Amino acid sequence: MLTTIIYRSHLCHDVPVKALEGMVAAANLRNAEANVTGILLFNGTHFFQLLEGPEEQVRRIYHDISQDPRHYNLVELLCDHGPTRRFGKVGMELFDLREHAREEVLQNVLDKGTSPYQLTYNDRALQFFRTFVESTEKGNYYEIPPAESWEFVPTTISDELGPYKASTASEYTLALQPIIDPLAQEIIALEALIFTHDGEISNTYFEGLSGDDIYEIDLTSKKVAFEMVRERDLRGQILSVNLLPMTLVKIPHAVDYLLHEIKINGLVPEQIVVEFTEHEVVSGIEEFTAAVRVLKSAGISVAIDNFGAGFAGLQLLAQFQPDRIKINAELIRDVHKSGPRQAIVQAIIRCCRSLEIVVSALGVEKAEEWMWLESAGISHFQGNLFARPYRQGTPSISWPEKKELL
C-alpha cells in the first residue's frame, strides 16, 4: 500500500546547518534502498518532509528519523494512502527556503511532481507545503523543551489509613485521583473512581452488570463516594463523581437521591461536580436536560468526562453547556508529536473558550504531553504523571519543578 507521511521538526541548536548536505546524501541512499521518495524543506530552524513509498518501508524510515538526535519536537502532520506517488523521481531533495522566494519554492515543488495528474495545491498533502512555506501555522506550533527540563517531586503521604471500605457496598471500593493545576501547585478537585477489589477500574465492574442494574449501581455508588469524603475528612475539597447520562433518565428520583446523600454526609452541593460520561447514546435527551437543570439549580457543577471518546459529547455540549469538559486520554496520548490530535485539541479549546467552559486533560503520562497542553492553553490536568488513583488515605502528588540549567 502506497503511504505518505508528512512531519515537521526542529533542528537542534548544536547541529551546524552545513551538516544538512551530508544528512540529505545519507537520506538519498537510505530511501533509494527502501524505494521511498520525498521532499525536504528547511527554513533555517525547522524541517518539513514528505515521505512516500510502501507502507512498511515508509514507517520504518520514519521511525528511524524520529529517533535521530539531531532534531526534536517532531510532529507527524499527515499519514495517508493513495494510488500514485506525487514525487516519484526524487530520493530526498532539499529546498532551503532561505535561498528561494516563496513563490519559486512552491512552483519548484510542483515541478518535481511525477503524478499522472497535474499537481496543484488542492491536494491535501501539498496544502501542508503551502502552509509551511507561507509560515501561516506559527500560531498552532509550540516549541517545548526536553522532558528532562522538569523534575517531578512527589509529596509525602501523610494519611496512612487503609483502603476505604464502604459499609453499603461489598462488590467494589473507591480510589481518589486529583485534578491539579501543576504550575500553581493547586488541587482543583478529587475524583472518586470505582475499583474492583482486584484493582480493576470501574469499566471492568460495570461490564458484569445487565439491564437497568447498571444505573442503580451507578447512582448508589455516589452515596459511597460522599461517605468516603466524610470519613476521610476531605470535606474541604471539591469532589468529582462520574454518572452515566441515562441514569438521570432511567431513575426519575436520581437528583433527589444525590441531593439527600450530599446533605446527610455533611457536604454542600457547591463542592460537588457531576461528570457525565459520553460512552452511551442519550435516548431521553429532554428528560436528561431537565434533570441537569435541577442539578445546576441546586448548586452542583456539571462536566463532560472523556470528551471525544464516545457517542454523546457534541450532543451534550450543544444541549447544555457544562462548567467543564475533560478531554479523553486517547486524544491526549502523544499529542506533542501528532498533528491531527493537536488540531482536534486546539479546536476543543477554542470552542470551550468561546463558551467560557474550563478544559482539563485526562490521562497525562508524559512530561512532553503536559508541556504541549500547557502551551495550548490548558492548565488543569489529571493523570499518572502527577498522581495515580490512590485507595489509601489521600493521593501523593508529583509537582513539577524546573531544573537548573548548568
Contacts in CASP RR format, 6 or more apart in sequence:
PFRMAT RR
TARGET T0000
AUTHOR 0000-0000-0000
METHOD contacts of the structure
MODEL  1
MLTTIIYRSHLCHDVPVKALEGMVAAANLRNAEANVTGILLFNGTHFFQL
LEGPEEQVRRIYHDISQDPRHYNLVELLCDHGPTRRFGKVGMELFDLREH
AREEVLQNVLDKGTSPYQLTYNDRALQFFRTFVESTEKGNYYEIPPAESW
EFVPTTISDELGPYKASTASEYTLALQPIIDPLAQEIIALEALIFTHDGE
ISNTYFEGLSGDDIYEIDLTSKKVAFEMVRERDLRGQILSVNLLPMTLVK
IPHAVDYLLHEIKINGLVPEQIVVEFTEHEVVSGIEEFTAAVRVLKSAGI
SVAIDNFGAGFAGLQLLAQFQPDRIKINAELIRDVHKSGPRQAIVQAIIR
CCRSLEIVVSALGVEKAEEWMWLESAGISHFQGNLFARPYRQGTPSISWP
EKKELL
1 54 0 8 1.000
1 55 0 8 1.000
1 81 0 8 1.000
2 52 0 8 1.000
2 53 0 8 1.000
2 54 0 8 1.000
2 55 0 8 1.000
2 81 0 8 1.000
2 82 0 8 1.000
2 83 0 8 1.000
2 84 0 8 1.000
2 85 0 8 1.000
3 52 0 8 1.000
3 53 0 8 1.000
3 54 0 8 1.000
3 55 0 8 1.000
3 58 0 8 1.000
3 59 0 8 1.000
3 79 0 8 1.000
3 80 0 8 1.000
3 81 0 8 1.000
3 82 0 8 1.000
4 50 0 8 1.000
4 51 0 8 1.000
4 52 0 8 1.000
4 53 0 8 1.000
4 58 0 8 1.000
4 78 0 8 1.000
4 79 0 8 1.000
4 80 0 8 1.000
4 81 0 8 1.000
4 82 0 8 1.000
4 86 0 8 1.000
4 125 0 8 1.000
5 50 0 8 1.000
5 51 0 8 1.000
5 58 0 8 1.000
5 59 0 8 1.000
5 62 0 8 1.000
5 76 0 8 1.000
5 78 0 8 1.000
5 79 0 8 1.000
6 48 0 8 1.000
6 49 0 8 1.000
6 50 0 8 1.000
6 51 0 8 1.000
6 76 0 8 1.000
6 77 0 8 1.000
6 78 0 8 1.000
6 125 0 8 1.000
6 128 0 8 1.000
7 47 0 8 1.000
7 48 0 8 1.000
7 49 0 8 1.000
7 62 0 8 1.000
7 65 0 8 1.000
7 66 0 8 1.000
7 74 0 8 1.000
7 75 0 8 1.000
7 76 0 8 1.000
7 77 0 8 1.000
8 46 0 8 1.000
8 47 0 8 1.000
8 48 0 8 1.000
8 49 0 8 1.000
8 74 0 8 1.000
8 75 0 8 1.000
8 77 0 8 1.000
8 132 0 8 1.000
8 141 0 8 1.000
9 46 0 8 1.000
9 47 0 8 1.000
9 71 0 8 1.000
9 72 0 8 1.000
9 73 0 8 1.000
9 74 0 8 1.000
9 75 0 8 1.000
10 45 0 8 1.000
10 46 0 8 1.000
10 47 0 8 1.000
10 71 0 8 1.000
10 72 0 8 1.000
10 73 0 8 1.000
10 143 0 8 1.000
11 17 0 8 1.000
11 42 0 8 1.000
11 44 0 8 1.000
11 45 0 8 1.000
11 46 0 8 1.000
11 47 0 8 1.000
11 70 0 8 1.000
11 71 0 8 1.000
12 69 0 8 1.000
12 70 0 8 1.000
12 71 0 8 1.000
12 72 0 8 1.000
15 70 0 8 1.000
15 71 0 8 1.000
17 44 0 8 1.000
19 70 0 8 1.000
20 42 0 8 1.000
20 94 0 8 1.000
20 96 0 8 1.000
23 70 0 8 1.000
24 40 0 8 1.000
24 92 0 8 1.000
24 93 0 8 1.000
24 94 0 8 1.000
27 40 0 8 1.000
27 91 0 8 1.000
27 92 0 8 1.000
28 91 0 8 1.000
28 92 0 8 1.000
30 36 0 8 1.000
30 61 0 8 1.000
30 64 0 8 1.000
31 37 0 8 1.000
31 38 0 8 1.000
31 51 0 8 1.000
31 61 0 8 1.000
31 91 0 8 1.000
31 92 0 8 1.000
32 91 0 8 1.000
34 53 0 8 1.000
34 54 0 8 1.000
34 57 0 8 1.000
34 58 0 8 1.000
34 60 0 8 1.000
34 61 0 8 1.000
35 53 0 8 1.000
35 54 0 8 1.000
35 57 0 8 1.000
36 51 0 8 1.000
36 52 0 8 1.000
36 53 0 8 1.000
36 54 0 8 1.000
36 57 0 8 1.000
36 58 0 8 1.000
36 61 0 8 1.000
36 91 0 8 1.000
37 51 0 8 1.000
37 52 0 8 1.000
37 53 0 8 1.000
37 85 0 8 1.000
37 87 0 8 1.000
37 88 0 8 1.000
37 89 0 8 1.000
37 90 0 8 1.000
37 91 0 8 1.000
37 92 0 8 1.000
38 49 0 8 1.000
38 50 0 8 1.000
38 51 0 8 1.000
38 52 0 8 1.000
38 87 0 8 1.000
38 88 0 8 1.000
38 90 0 8 1.000
38 91 0 8 1.000
38 92 0 8 1.000
38 93 0 8 1.000
39 49 0 8 1.000
39 50 0 8 1.000
39 87 0 8 1.000
39 90 0 8 1.000
39 92 0 8 1.000
39 93 0 8 1.000
39 95 0 8 1.000
39 109 0 8 1.000
39 112 0 8 1.000
39 129 0 8 1.000
40 47 0 8 1.000
40 48 0 8 1.000
40 49 0 8 1.000
40 92 0 8 1.000
40 93 0 8 1.000
40 94 0 8 1.000
40 95 0 8 1.000
41 47 0 8 1.000
41 48 0 8 1.000
41 49 0 8 1.000
41 94 0 8 1.000
41 95 0 8 1.000
41 97 0 8 1.000
41 105 0 8 1.000
41 129 0 8 1.000
41 132 0 8 1.000
41 133 0 8 1.000
42 48 0 8 1.000
42 94 0 8 1.000
42 95 0 8 1.000
42 96 0 8 1.000
42 97 0 8 1.000
43 97 0 8 1.000
43 98 0 8 1.000
43 132 0 8 1.000
43 135 0 8 1.000
44 96 0 8 1.000
44 97 0 8 1.000
44 98 0 8 1.000
46 132 0 8 1.000
47 71 0 8 1.000
48 128 0 8 1.000
48 129 0 8 1.000
48 132 0 8 1.000
49 65 0 8 1.000
49 92 0 8 1.000
50 86 0 8 1.000
50 87 0 8 1.000
50 125 0 8 1.000
50 128 0 8 1.000
50 129 0 8 1.000
51 58 0 8 1.000
51 61 0 8 1.000
51 62 0 8 1.000
52 58 0 8 1.000
52 85 0 8 1.000
52 86 0 8 1.000
52 87 0 8 1.000
52 88 0 8 1.000
53 85 0 8 1.000
55 81 0 8 1.000
62 76 0 8 1.000
65 74 0 8 1.000
66 74 0 8 1.000
66 337 0 8 1.000
72 146 0 8 1.000
73 143 0 8 1.000
73 144 0 8 1.000
73 336 0 8 1.000
74 337 0 8 1.000
75 141 0 8 1.000
75 336 0 8 1.000
75 337 0 8 1.000
75 338 0 8 1.000
75 339 0 8 1.000
75 342 0 8 1.000
76 337 0 8 1.000
76 338 0 8 1.000
76 339 0 8 1.000
77 128 0 8 1.000
77 339 0 8 1.000
78 124 0 8 1.000
78 125 0 8 1.000
78 128 0 8 1.000
80 124 0 8 1.000
80 125 0 8 1.000
84 115 0 8 1.000
84 116 0 8 1.000
84 117 0 8 1.000
85 114 0 8 1.000
85 115 0 8 1.000
86 113 0 8 1.000
86 114 0 8 1.000
86 115 0 8 1.000
86 119 0 8 1.000
86 123 0 8 1.000
86 125 0 8 1.000
86 126 0 8 1.000
87 93 0 8 1.000
87 112 0 8 1.000
87 113 0 8 1.000
87 114 0 8 1.000
88 113 0 8 1.000
88 114 0 8 1.000
89 112 0 8 1.000
89 113 0 8 1.000
89 114 0 8 1.000
90 112 0 8 1.000
93 112 0 8 1.000
95 105 0 8 1.000
95 108 0 8 1.000
95 109 0 8 1.000
97 105 0 8 1.000
97 133 0 8 1.000
100 108 0 8 1.000
102 133 0 8 1.000
102 134 0 8 1.000
105 133 0 8 1.000
106 121 0 8 1.000
106 129 0 8 1.000
106 130 0 8 1.000
106 133 0 8 1.000
109 126 0 8 1.000
109 129 0 8 1.000
110 119 0 8 1.000
110 120 0 8 1.000
110 126 0 8 1.000
113 119 0 8 1.000
119 126 0 8 1.000
120 126 0 8 1.000
121 127 0 8 1.000
121 129 0 8 1.000
121 130 0 8 1.000
131 137 0 8 1.000
140 342 0 8 1.000
140 343 0 8 1.000
140 346 0 8 1.000
142 372 0 8 1.000
142 375 0 8 1.000
142 376 0 8 1.000
144 336 0 8 1.000
144 368 0 8 1.000
144 371 0 8 1.000
144 372 0 8 1.000
144 375 0 8 1.000
145 371 0 8 1.000
147 366 0 8 1.000
147 367 0 8 1.000
147 368 0 8 1.000
147 371 0 8 1.000
148 403 0 8 1.000
149 367 0 8 1.000
149 402 0 8 1.000
149 403 0 8 1.000
150 367 0 8 1.000
150 371 0 8 1.000
150 400 0 8 1.000
150 401 0 8 1.000
150 402 0 8 1.000
150 403 0 8 1.000
151 400 0 8 1.000
151 401 0 8 1.000
151 403 0 8 1.000
152 367 0 8 1.000
152 385 0 8 1.000
152 386 0 8 1.000
152 398 0 8 1.000
152 399 0 8 1.000
152 400 0 8 1.000
152 401 0 8 1.000
153 398 0 8 1.000
153 399 0 8 1.000
153 401 0 8 1.000
154 396 0 8 1.000
154 397 0 8 1.000
154 398 0 8 1.000
155 396 0 8 1.000
155 397 0 8 1.000
155 398 0 8 1.000
155 399 0 8 1.000
156 396 0 8 1.000
157 392 0 8 1.000
157 393 0 8 1.000
157 394 0 8 1.000
157 396 0 8 1.000
158 394 0 8 1.000
159 232 0 8 1.000
159 392 0 8 1.000
159 393 0 8 1.000
159 394 0 8 1.000
160 392 0 8 1.000
160 393 0 8 1.000
161 232 0 8 1.000
161 392 0 8 1.000
161 393 0 8 1.000
162 391 0 8 1.000
162 392 0 8 1.000
162 393 0 8 1.000
163 173 0 8 1.000
163 391 0 8 1.000
163 392 0 8 1.000
164 173 0 8 1.000
164 174 0 8 1.000
164 228 0 8 1.000
164 231 0 8 1.000
164 232 0 8 1.000
164 391 0 8 1.000
164 393 0 8 1.000
165 173 0 8 1.000
166 173 0 8 1.000
166 174 0 8 1.000
166 224 0 8 1.000
166 227 0 8 1.000
166 228 0 8 1.000
167 227 0 8 1.000
168 220 0 8 1.000
168 223 0 8 1.000
168 224 0 8 1.000
168 227 0 8 1.000
169 220 0 8 1.000
169 221 0 8 1.000
169 224 0 8 1.000
171 196 0 8 1.000
171 205 0 8 1.000
172 194 0 8 1.000
172 195 0 8 1.000
172 196 0 8 1.000
172 197 0 8 1.000
172 202 0 8 1.000
172 205 0 8 1.000
172 221 0 8 1.000
173 194 0 8 1.000
173 195 0 8 1.000
173 196 0 8 1.000
173 197 0 8 1.000
173 391 0 8 1.000
174 192 0 8 1.000
174 193 0 8 1.000
174 194 0 8 1.000
174 195 0 8 1.000
174 221 0 8 1.000
174 224 0 8 1.000
174 225 0 8 1.000
174 228 0 8 1.000
174 391 0 8 1.000
175 192 0 8 1.000
175 193 0 8 1.000
175 195 0 8 1.000
175 389 0 8 1.000
175 390 0 8 1.000
175 391 0 8 1.000
176 190 0 8 1.000
176 191 0 8 1.000
176 192 0 8 1.000
176 193 0 8 1.000
176 228 0 8 1.000
176 234 0 8 1.000
176 389 0 8 1.000
176 390 0 8 1.000
176 391 0 8 1.000
176 393 0 8 1.000
176 394 0 8 1.000
176 395 0 8 1.000
177 190 0 8 1.000
177 191 0 8 1.000
177 193 0 8 1.000
177 382 0 8 1.000
177 383 0 8 1.000
177 387 0 8 1.000
177 388 0 8 1.000
177 389 0 8 1.000
177 390 0 8 1.000
177 395 0 8 1.000
178 187 0 8 1.000
178 188 0 8 1.000
178 189 0 8 1.000
178 190 0 8 1.000
178 191 0 8 1.000
178 382 0 8 1.000
178 386 0 8 1.000
178 387 0 8 1.000
178 395 0 8 1.000
178 397 0 8 1.000
179 187 0 8 1.000
179 188 0 8 1.000
179 189 0 8 1.000
179 190 0 8 1.000
179 191 0 8 1.000
179 240 0 8 1.000
179 360 0 8 1.000
179 380 0 8 1.000
179 381 0 8 1.000
179 382 0 8 1.000
180 186 0 8 1.000
180 187 0 8 1.000
180 188 0 8 1.000
180 380 0 8 1.000
180 381 0 8 1.000
180 382 0 8 1.000
180 386 0 8 1.000
180 387 0 8 1.000
180 397 0 8 1.000
181 188 0 8 1.000
181 379 0 8 1.000
181 380 0 8 1.000
181 381 0 8 1.000
182 370 0 8 1.000
182 374 0 8 1.000
182 381 0 8 1.000
182 386 0 8 1.000
182 399 0 8 1.000
182 400 0 8 1.000
183 374 0 8 1.000
183 379 0 8 1.000
183 400 0 8 1.000
184 379 0 8 1.000
185 399 0 8 1.000
187 237 0 8 1.000
187 397 0 8 1.000
188 238 0 8 1.000
188 360 0 8 1.000
188 380 0 8 1.000
189 237 0 8 1.000
189 238 0 8 1.000
189 239 0 8 1.000
189 240 0 8 1.000
189 273 0 8 1.000
190 229 0 8 1.000
190 234 0 8 1.000
190 237 0 8 1.000
190 238 0 8 1.000
190 239 0 8 1.000
190 240 0 8 1.000
190 395 0 8 1.000
191 239 0 8 1.000
191 240 0 8 1.000
191 241 0 8 1.000
191 242 0 8 1.000
191 275 0 8 1.000
191 382 0 8 1.000
192 225 0 8 1.000
192 228 0 8 1.000
192 229 0 8 1.000
192 239 0 8 1.000
192 240 0 8 1.000
192 241 0 8 1.000
192 242 0 8 1.000
193 201 0 8 1.000
193 202 0 8 1.000
193 242 0 8 1.000
193 389 0 8 1.000
194 201 0 8 1.000
194 202 0 8 1.000
194 205 0 8 1.000
194 206 0 8 1.000
194 221 0 8 1.000
194 242 0 8 1.000
195 201 0 8 1.000
195 202 0 8 1.000
195 205 0 8 1.000
195 389 0 8 1.000
195 391 0 8 1.000
196 204 0 8 1.000
196 205 0 8 1.000
201 389 0 8 1.000
202 242 0 8 1.000
206 214 0 8 1.000
206 217 0 8 1.000
206 218 0 8 1.000
209 217 0 8 1.000
212 250 0 8 1.000
214 244 0 8 1.000
215 244 0 8 1.000
215 246 0 8 1.000
215 247 0 8 1.000
215 250 0 8 1.000
215 251 0 8 1.000
216 251 0 8 1.000
218 243 0 8 1.000
218 244 0 8 1.000
218 247 0 8 1.000
219 243 0 8 1.000
219 247 0 8 1.000
219 251 0 8 1.000
219 254 0 8 1.000
219 257 0 8 1.000
219 258 0 8 1.000
222 241 0 8 1.000
222 243 0 8 1.000
222 258 0 8 1.000
222 261 0 8 1.000
223 257 0 8 1.000
223 261 0 8 1.000
225 239 0 8 1.000
225 241 0 8 1.000
226 239 0 8 1.000
226 261 0 8 1.000
226 262 0 8 1.000
226 265 0 8 1.000
226 267 0 8 1.000
227 265 0 8 1.000
228 234 0 8 1.000
229 235 0 8 1.000
229 237 0 8 1.000
229 239 0 8 1.000
229 265 0 8 1.000
229 267 0 8 1.000
230 265 0 8 1.000
230 266 0 8 1.000
230 267 0 8 1.000
232 393 0 8 1.000
232 394 0 8 1.000
234 394 0 8 1.000
235 266 0 8 1.000
235 267 0 8 1.000
235 271 0 8 1.000
236 271 0 8 1.000
237 271 0 8 1.000
238 271 0 8 1.000
238 272 0 8 1.000
238 273 0 8 1.000
239 267 0 8 1.000
239 271 0 8 1.000
239 272 0 8 1.000
239 273 0 8 1.000
240 272 0 8 1.000
240 273 0 8 1.000
240 274 0 8 1.000
240 275 0 8 1.000
240 303 0 8 1.000
241 272 0 8 1.000
241 273 0 8 1.000
241 274 0 8 1.000
241 275 0 8 1.000
242 275 0 8 1.000
242 276 0 8 1.000
242 277 0 8 1.000
242 305 0 8 1.000
243 274 0 8 1.000
243 275 0 8 1.000
243 276 0 8 1.000
243 277 0 8 1.000
244 276 0 8 1.000
244 277 0 8 1.000
244 279 0 8 1.000
244 280 0 8 1.000
245 276 0 8 1.000
245 277 0 8 1.000
245 278 0 8 1.000
245 280 0 8 1.000
245 282 0 8 1.000
245 288 0 8 1.000
245 312 0 8 1.000
245 316 0 8 1.000
246 280 0 8 1.000
246 282 0 8 1.000
246 283 0 8 1.000
246 284 0 8 1.000
246 288 0 8 1.000
247 254 0 8 1.000
248 254 0 8 1.000
248 255 0 8 1.000
248 287 0 8 1.000
248 288 0 8 1.000
248 291 0 8 1.000
248 292 0 8 1.000
249 282 0 8 1.000
249 283 0 8 1.000
249 284 0 8 1.000
249 287 0 8 1.000
249 288 0 8 1.000
249 291 0 8 1.000
251 257 0 8 1.000
254 291 0 8 1.000
255 291 0 8 1.000
255 294 0 8 1.000
255 295 0 8 1.000
255 298 0 8 1.000
258 272 0 8 1.000
258 274 0 8 1.000
258 295 0 8 1.000
258 300 0 8 1.000
259 269 0 8 1.000
259 298 0 8 1.000
262 268 0 8 1.000
262 269 0 8 1.000
262 272 0 8 1.000
269 298 0 8 1.000
269 299 0 8 1.000
269 300 0 8 1.000
270 299 0 8 1.000
270 300 0 8 1.000
270 301 0 8 1.000
272 300 0 8 1.000
272 301 0 8 1.000
273 300 0 8 1.000
273 301 0 8 1.000
273 302 0 8 1.000
273 303 0 8 1.000
273 323 0 8 1.000
273 324 0 8 1.000
274 295 0 8 1.000
274 300 0 8 1.000
274 301 0 8 1.000
274 302 0 8 1.000
274 303 0 8 1.000
275 302 0 8 1.000
275 303 0 8 1.000
275 304 0 8 1.000
275 305 0 8 1.000
275 326 0 8 1.000
276 302 0 8 1.000
276 303 0 8 1.000
276 304 0 8 1.000
276 305 0 8 1.000
276 316 0 8 1.000
276 322 0 8 1.000
277 305 0 8 1.000
277 306 0 8 1.000
278 304 0 8 1.000
278 305 0 8 1.000
278 306 0 8 1.000
278 307 0 8 1.000
278 308 0 8 1.000
278 309 0 8 1.000
278 310 0 8 1.000
278 311 0 8 1.000
278 312 0 8 1.000
278 313 0 8 1.000
278 316 0 8 1.000
279 306 0 8 1.000
279 309 0 8 1.000
279 310 0 8 1.000
279 311 0 8 1.000
279 312 0 8 1.000
280 311 0 8 1.000
280 312 0 8 1.000
281 311 0 8 1.000
281 312 0 8 1.000
282 288 0 8 1.000
282 312 0 8 1.000
282 315 0 8 1.000
282 316 0 8 1.000
285 315 0 8 1.000
285 319 0 8 1.000
288 319 0 8 1.000
289 319 0 8 1.000
289 320 0 8 1.000
292 302 0 8 1.000
292 320 0 8 1.000
293 320 0 8 1.000
295 302 0 8 1.000
296 302 0 8 1.000
301 323 0 8 1.000
301 324 0 8 1.000
302 320 0 8 1.000
302 322 0 8 1.000
302 323 0 8 1.000
302 324 0 8 1.000
303 322 0 8 1.000
303 323 0 8 1.000
303 324 0 8 1.000
303 325 0 8 1.000
303 326 0 8 1.000
304 313 0 8 1.000
304 316 0 8 1.000
304 317 0 8 1.000
304 322 0 8 1.000
304 324 0 8 1.000
304 325 0 8 1.000
304 326 0 8 1.000
305 326 0 8 1.000
305 362 0 8 1.000
306 326 0 8 1.000
306 328 0 8 1.000
306 329 0 8 1.000
306 362 0 8 1.000
307 313 0 8 1.000
307 317 0 8 1.000
307 325 0 8 1.000
307 326 0 8 1.000
307 327 0 8 1.000
307 328 0 8 1.000
307 348 0 8 1.000
308 327 0 8 1.000
308 328 0 8 1.000
308 331 0 8 1.000
309 328 0 8 1.000
309 330 0 8 1.000
309 331 0 8 1.000
316 322 0 8 1.000
317 325 0 8 1.000
317 351 0 8 1.000
321 355 0 8 1.000
321 357 0 8 1.000
322 357 0 8 1.000
323 357 0 8 1.000
323 358 0 8 1.000
324 357 0 8 1.000
324 358 0 8 1.000
324 359 0 8 1.000
324 360 0 8 1.000
325 348 0 8 1.000
325 352 0 8 1.000
325 357 0 8 1.000
325 358 0 8 1.000
325 359 0 8 1.000
325 360 0 8 1.000
326 359 0 8 1.000
326 360 0 8 1.000
326 361 0 8 1.000
326 362 0 8 1.000
326 382 0 8 1.000
327 345 0 8 1.000
327 348 0 8 1.000
327 359 0 8 1.000
327 360 0 8 1.000
327 361 0 8 1.000
327 362 0 8 1.000
327 378 0 8 1.000
328 362 0 8 1.000
329 362 0 8 1.000
329 363 0 8 1.000
331 341 0 8 1.000
331 344 0 8 1.000
331 345 0 8 1.000
332 341 0 8 1.000
332 345 0 8 1.000
332 361 0 8 1.000
332 362 0 8 1.000
332 363 0 8 1.000
332 364 0 8 1.000
332 369 0 8 1.000
332 373 0 8 1.000
333 341 0 8 1.000
333 363 0 8 1.000
333 365 0 8 1.000
333 369 0 8 1.000
334 341 0 8 1.000
334 366 0 8 1.000
334 369 0 8 1.000
335 341 0 8 1.000
335 342 0 8 1.000
335 345 0 8 1.000
335 369 0 8 1.000
335 372 0 8 1.000
335 373 0 8 1.000
336 366 0 8 1.000
336 368 0 8 1.000
336 369 0 8 1.000
336 371 0 8 1.000
336 372 0 8 1.000
337 368 0 8 1.000
342 372 0 8 1.000
342 376 0 8 1.000
345 373 0 8 1.000
345 376 0 8 1.000
346 376 0 8 1.000
348 359 0 8 1.000
349 359 0 8 1.000
349 376 0 8 1.000
349 377 0 8 1.000
349 378 0 8 1.000
352 358 0 8 1.000
352 359 0 8 1.000
353 359 0 8 1.000
358 380 0 8 1.000
359 377 0 8 1.000
359 378 0 8 1.000
359 380 0 8 1.000
360 378 0 8 1.000
360 380 0 8 1.000
360 381 0 8 1.000
360 382 0 8 1.000
361 369 0 8 1.000
361 370 0 8 1.000
361 373 0 8 1.000
361 378 0 8 1.000
361 380 0 8 1.000
361 381 0 8 1.000
361 382 0 8 1.000
362 382 0 8 1.000
362 383 0 8 1.000
363 382 0 8 1.000
363 383 0 8 1.000
363 384 0 8 1.000
364 370 0 8 1.000
364 373 0 8 1.000
364 381 0 8 1.000
364 382 0 8 1.000
364 383 0 8 1.000
364 384 0 8 1.000
364 385 0 8 1.000
364 386 0 8 1.000
365 383 0 8 1.000
365 384 0 8 1.000
365 385 0 8 1.000
366 385 0 8 1.000
367 385 0 8 1.000
367 400 0 8 1.000
369 385 0 8 1.000
370 381 0 8 1.000
370 385 0 8 1.000
370 400 0 8 1.000
373 381 0 8 1.000
385 398 0 8 1.000
386 397 0 8 1.000
386 398 0 8 1.000
386 399 0 8 1.000
387 395 0 8 1.000
387 396 0 8 1.000
387 397 0 8 1.000
387 398 0 8 1.000
388 395 0 8 1.000
389 395 0 8 1.000
390 396 0 8 1.000
END
